[in-house]
C-alpha cells in the first residue's frame, strides 16, 4: 500500500487527474451497463460521425476521449498515459500539457469523423488513444528539436514506441487509426510550437 501511495505522489498532477477521471468514468459506466456495447457507449457520449456532423453533437468529440470499450482498452491506454503523460507535463508544464492532450485528442477525433463521412463507413468510436498519440507526437518533437538530449527519452526509444503503436493500430481490429494519426501530427506541431518553453525546462533540469 505504501509503495502504491508513493507511486501516486510521484505522478504529475494534471496527468494523474486525467488518468483518474478515465478510471472513474469507466467504473461508473460499468455499474450502469456494458461498456463493450456500442449502443450503450453511443448513448453515453461516444463519437459517431452522422450524429456529430448531421445532428451537430460536437460535444462527442470531447466526451468520447473519456470512454473505453472494456477493461483491457482502458488498461492499455492508461498504462501508456501514466508514463508518457508525466514526461510531457514535467517538461512542458501543466497548462501546456493539458493543451497538448485535449487539443490533440479533439483534432484526432475530428480527423476520424471526416474520414468516416468521406468513406461512408460509420463506426462508434471512443478512447483516449488520439490524445495519447498527441502526447507521443509532442515528445517526438521535443526529442528531435533537442537532438535527443531529453532525460530518459532517446530518439531511438521513442520512434520504436511510436512504430510499435502504429503497427498495432493497423494490424489490430477495431482501432481508430485516423484518430491516432491526427493526434500524432497535432501533438508534433504543438510540441514545435511550445519548443522554447520546453527547451528552457530541459536545460534547467539537466545535471550538466
C-alpha positions, 0 to 999 in steps of 0.5 A: 500500500505504501509503495502504491501511495508513493507511486501516486505522489510521484505522478504529475498532477494534471496527468494523474487527474486525467488518468483518474477521471478515465478510471472513474468514468469507466467504473461508473459506466460499468455499474450502469451497463456494458461498456463493450456495447456500442449502443450503450457507449453511443448513448453515453457520449461516444463519437459517431460521425452522422450524429456529430456532423448531421445532428451537430453533437460536437460535444462527442468529440470531447466526451468520447476521449473519456470512454473505453470499450472494456477493461483491457482498452482502458488498461492499455491506454492508461498504462501508456498515459501514466508514463508518457503523460508525466514526461510531457507535463514535467517538461512542458508544464501543466497548462501546456500539457493539458493543451497538448492532450485535449487539443490533440485528442479533439483534432484526432477525433475530428480527423476520424469523423471526416474520414468516416463521412468521406468513406461512408463507413460509420463506426462508434468510436471512443478512447483516449488513444488520439490524445495519447498519440498527441502526447507521443507526437509532442515528445517526438518533437521535443526529442528531435528539436533537442537532438535527443538530449531529453532525460530518459527519452532517446530518439531511438526509444521513442520512434520504436514506441511510436512504430510499435503503436502504429503497427498495432493500430493497423494490424489490430481490429477495431482501432481508430487509426485516423484518430491516432494519426491526427493526434500524432501530427497535432501533438508534433506541431504543438510540441514545435510550437511550445519548443522554447518553453520546453527547451528552457525546462530541459536545460534547467533540469539537466545535471550538466 
